Amino acid sequence: MPPGATERARRRDAVGALRGLAGMGSLAGVLVALIVLPVACTVGVGARDGANWLQEEPADLDLGPLAQRSKILAADGSAIATFYYQNRVEVKLDQVAPVARQAVLAIEDSRFYQHGALDAQGTLRALLKNLNSGQVTQGGSGITQQYVKNLLLYQADSKEEQQRALALTPARKLYELKHAVAIEKRFSKDEIFQRYLNIAYFGDGAYGIEAAARRYFSTSAAKLTLGQAATLAGIIRNPQAYNPRLHPGAARERRDVVLNRMVELGWADPEQARRAAAEPIKLKITETPNGCTVSKAPFFCDYVQREILTNPVFGKSAAERERLLKRGGLIIRTTLDPQTQQAAQRAVDRHVPPKNSAGKAAAEVLIEPGTGHIKGMAVDRELGPDSERGKTWINFAADASHGSSIGMQAGSTFKAFTLAAALEEGMPFGTRLMAPVRYVPTGYRNCKGQPVGDTKPLRNSADGEGGRSFSLVTGTHHSVNTFFLALQKKVGLCDTVKMAEKLGMRQANGKPLEQFPSFTLGFNAVSPLRMAAAYAAFAARGKYCKPIAITSITHTSGRKLKVPEPECKQVMKKGTADAVNHVLAGVLTKGTARGMGIGRPAAGKTGTVDNYSAAWFAGYTPELAAAVWVGDPRGGYKYPMTSLCMDGRCYGAVFGATIPAPIWRDTMIGALAGRPASSFQRPPAHFFSRGSGEDLVELPDVRGLKLPDAMERLRRAGFRVVVGAAVDSEYPAGTVAETSPGPGSRVEPGITVTLHPSSGEPREREPRPDDDDDDEDDLPPDLPPPVPEHRRMPPD
């Protein structure tokens, strides 16, 4: 090819393409030619198909909804958080003040309603500059083309795509023009202008004129004044340079340019414009919270966002789910109860302050039995970078999938699963097992039938003690390690594991629970969320519900999105759960957490992890279940809670009842305040077939005491008292003559004791034939007097 032939060919192609623009008007075609002629070869459009290429609708024309603010709402409709990829509130054109519409048109495209996709006059202005420079330095774009540029920039997912969207090249300008032609065909001028006002960037993170009005002037687009409207219109050309918060002087000058242009066009009264120009820009900034860091329930908020990002119900791919979240415009209604959340946050912060001197942390989750609704989720830290004291990005309350936590060893809270497995098999409360001081865990098999064991002896440490026999009741109340190792062996390790799995337990990393003899002692690392859900199943009489945080999602269009359905299943007999509740209720009155009652029926279990590396408490009422963890994020074994002093308060060694149980107690009292209390169901009778399982105590002798005094003494000893029929006796009238059972009997604590008052009349005995005046002479001299039957000790 001769020298210069290539250049001549490129020019011929460009001229051919421009001829194809004749349908847009000859002037427009010539103007476009002159704009792009210096580098037309980069367009790649030939003469024969130039017109068709421009008139065809672009295949990548995406006019989907713009990103808007999303809101997360609590169960009562109050706002938990607002988050957005772009701070935007879409409005219709009639929701924008006429003066604001005129201000934007005046400075950006005053002939918008008179021209098509290309403004010939605006393009002519750009032409003169471009011819002088030999390249495209000014585009002369109208509203439609600006809308296209903003749309392409909005849809850019990478820096490279963003740079292409902003590039001042002939190819880019023709690409924008092609889209502009398609948009002018599809929408009316009002629709295009409305879309432009909603997509334009006004600086300071405000996208769209409504968000800008709220940001700078704390008003709506519908209520903008002349001066405010001119200020916002002036920002569009250069949002950084004309930002009135950052550069008030430049913004005022630009505002006055807009006012003068409006007067020039006859769209503003000169006197009103003069008065507006005489005033400084009076800002009234409104901060729009973004994200979970500023939420009153930050870790729950973060949990909800991660639920959307990880659950396939919100999109088949991770990219789809992220797009749903980023594009926003969602109203996400959740299960959170503000009263419960506030009570939980106050409790964890009070007992384990966010910036405590010991570096400890606490987390708590509360779940509604029978629904799985997460009612509260609190961590004693702010949501933020871990490098800052008192902050963390890790949600210690949730699993790794919803908070990056790898979980924490659960300690003795796992003993409840062994108890439940034993009761499910029908073991009565009075079943007794020997709990040695040391226990060598051999003879166990996992669910694959493989033998698992350890020759290293395990001892009773932390919560419990051993060296004697215990029943299901007393072994649980005292949290005896070796008792539960023996019970787990009797029940079967696999049955215990299956019970925990039916109650939703998995490792926090998402893997199945590991199966070894110390399973019942809680060596698996789990989350408070799963623990609370498991204990909620006891409260719900054996119905386990998978934790749920989102109840509905509504798009800005009003369309309801699919959300996860509640998943509830009866995983144990109701009577089994009733029996578990009966036993665990005693933990709060006579067990390891005695004194932690909340003034209504409640049950729970302490948990102290080996070496005091962490402590737990899981407890519940029929209305609400909660699990509390306290430990050290830096590593519990490296930083154990022995001789713990925190912010001037010293605890010694920390057990489940030391800090976690008080957190639970304070939370439950606050969360349930003003709400009616209900009771647990009485367990089926067969669980009492071997008695109550309580340790036997000696019944005090109250004979001879006045009736009120006797009743008070027995009640203080924990017995129930009823008054029976009076009997004749030598005791004075009104005093106790007899008790049933008799004084000194070994009985279960809490039984009912019947008191028989004396009538004051001595018993009369019918004389026997051999009676004489001296009864004692008829007794053998070495025979001791008879022992009353009620004083005889029962066999052990």
KAVENLIN-V622623 format. One record per helix or strand of 3 or more residues. SS is the DSSP state (@ for helix, = for strand). FROM is the first residue (numbers start at 1). LEN is the number of residues. Records with the same first field share a line. If there is no record, write none. Layout:
SS->FROM-LEN + FROM-LEN
This chain:
@->5-20 + 26-17 + 50-6 + 93-3 + 98-11 + 120-14 + 143-13 + 159-8 + 170-17 + 189-11 + 209-9 + 221-3 + 226-10 + 248-17 + 270-9 + 292-3 + 298-13 + 312-3 + 318-10 + 338-14 + 400-3 + 411-14 + 472-6 + 481-11 + 493-10 + 517-5 + 528-12 + 574-15 + 610-3 + 660-12 + 685-4 + 707-10 + 775-4 + 789-3
=->70-4 + 79-5 + 330-5 + 360-8 + 373-7 + 432-4 + 438-3 + 457-3 + 468-4 + 543-3 + 550-6 + 568-3 + 603-6 + 614-7 + 625-8 + 644-3 + 649-4 + 696-3 + 720-4 + 735-6 + 746-3 + 752-7
